[in-house]
Structure formats: structure tokens, C-alpha cells
Amino acid sequence: MEKIRITKVKSAIDRPRKVKATLEALGLRKVNSSAEHVVTPQIEGMVKRVAHLVSVEKI
């Protein structure tokens, strides 16, 4: 299975509640924190919602 590493590169201050909840669900709390996930349609949708705050790389 394909995996991705998601890194939070921008702050979630002044962002809507749904965006903050999505970052939390991905396991991203502080700036420069990273999380690894298996690529699923659910994870892809979450990444699209917060694409302006994160960077994604394939592992």
C-alpha cells in the first residue's frame, strides 16, 4: 500500500473550525509536525481540504 507523509507548514489560526478539525484528525498539531498515512479516498479528501496549510510527499 502507498503511504504519504503530511507536514503542517502553516498555522491554523484564523481558519474555520472544519479546517482545524481536519488537521487534528490527520494528527497535525504544531507547525512542522508530520504524520504518515496510508493513501485512502478519505485521507485524500482531508488533504485536499487543508492543502493550503500542508505539504505532502510520497514515501
C-alpha positions in Angstrom: 0.0 0.0 0.0 1.1 3.5 -0.8 1.9 5.8 2.1 2.3 9.6 2.3 3.9 11.9 4.8 1.9 15.1 5.6 3.7 18.0 7.2 1.9 21.1 8.5 3.7 24.2 7.2 1.3 27.0 8.1 -0.6 27.9 11.2 -4.4 27.2 11.5 -5.0 30.5 13.4 -8.0 32.3 11.9 -9.1 29.3 9.9 -12.6 27.8 10.0 -13.5 25.1 12.6 -13.7 22.4 10.0 -10.2 23.1 8.8 -8.8 22.9 12.3 -10.7 19.7 13.0 -9.3 18.2 9.8 -5.8 19.0 10.8 -6.4 17.5 14.2 -7.8 14.3 12.7 -4.8 14.0 10.5 -2.6 14.1 13.6 -1.1 17.5 12.9 -0.9 19.8 15.9 2.1 22.1 15.7 3.7 23.7 12.7 6.4 21.4 11.2 4.7 18.3 12.7 4.4 15.3 10.4 2.1 12.3 10.2 2.3 9.2 7.9 -0.9 7.8 6.5 -1.9 5.1 4.0 -3.5 6.6 0.9 -7.2 6.1 1.0 -10.0 8.2 -0.5 -10.8 9.6 2.9 -7.3 10.7 3.6 -7.0 12.2 0.1 -10.2 14.3 0.7 -8.9 15.5 4.0 -5.6 16.5 2.4 -7.4 18.4 -0.3 -9.4 20.4 2.3 -6.2 21.6 4.0 -3.8 21.6 1.0 -3.0 25.3 1.6 -1.6 24.5 5.0 0.3 21.3 4.4 2.9 19.7 2.2 2.6 16.1 1.0 5.3 13.7 -0.1 5.1 10.1 -1.1 7.1 7.5 1.0 
